Amino acid sequence: MVPENYSRITEFLLWGFSEEPELQPLILGLFLSMYLITLFRNMLIILAITSHSNLHTPMYFFLSNLSFADICFTSTTVPKILFDIQTQSKVITYGDCITQIYFLMLFGLLDNFLLTMMAYDRFVAICHPLHYTVIMNPRLCGLLLLVSWIMSALSSLLQSLMVLQLSFCTVLEIPHFFCELNQMIQIACSDTFLNNVMMYFSVGLFAGIPFTGILYSYFKIVSCIRGMSSAQGKYKAFSTCVSHLSVVFLFYCTGLGVYLSSASTHSTHSSAIASVIYTVVTPMLNPFIYSLRNKDIKGALKKFYAMAAIKGPTVLGLKNSLGLKD
């Protein structure tokens, strides 16, 4: 039976970090700059990988898909945030809210699976280099990606359908910039026991286990690195692992913190900041972290700019913004 007040719910009000007018331009500029950087850097990585046959390897296959997922992940929330700040609007329709929850979870889970596959790929490449091409064959990589999409889509669909069963009373204000699953469960006035159980189960299964797998992969990688004879090789490998783990910890610690702390009394301001970090900041950092010391990506981008410079001088400005030097 559909709750009586369910049919009357048509929209929610999104409350951001601050209602002070003087801070709105700063917040607008911050989100706009992060979004443009995310789009630009991730699109460049996709372009570099797809246009150079020497980058058609498992590592770059997963990296290009991560860049695509990051673009979609941020595009689920940031354009709406920018529109709301610019128009001074705080309204989001019920349908748009459910849709946002679905795609936010879809691409968030896909990000999670791709980070796990990339960690496993690095583990095989460093610890079992002689068997790398046999283990990480194209069929396995394609199958892993397909399974990740299916699991992400089904889990997101299930969670969204369960939110549709909730009823909402008079509290229609969401203390956030966008609709998030845990926030919707918190403001519901109907029984949310099953929703909470499913949310925590999904977090443990689809985030906790992959995070543990990533940590184990890098633990084994570090053990293999310690056996290297070259001091310079050790330093380079360790610094790369540290940079990768830093963005992984940022993504998982903030994401898990948001959902695992939803049952306890906590600051909505802190929760909103943590949500922005794992939905906006980490997708912006990923292309920098995974391509910063990557000679193959840098080489591919330089070739791209060398070819594109013939067609127009404006490309030189893009090259300089990336810090690529001849």
Disulfide bonds with the S-S distance in Angstrom:
Cys97-Cys179 1.91
Cys127-Cys224 2.31
Cys169-Cys189 2.09
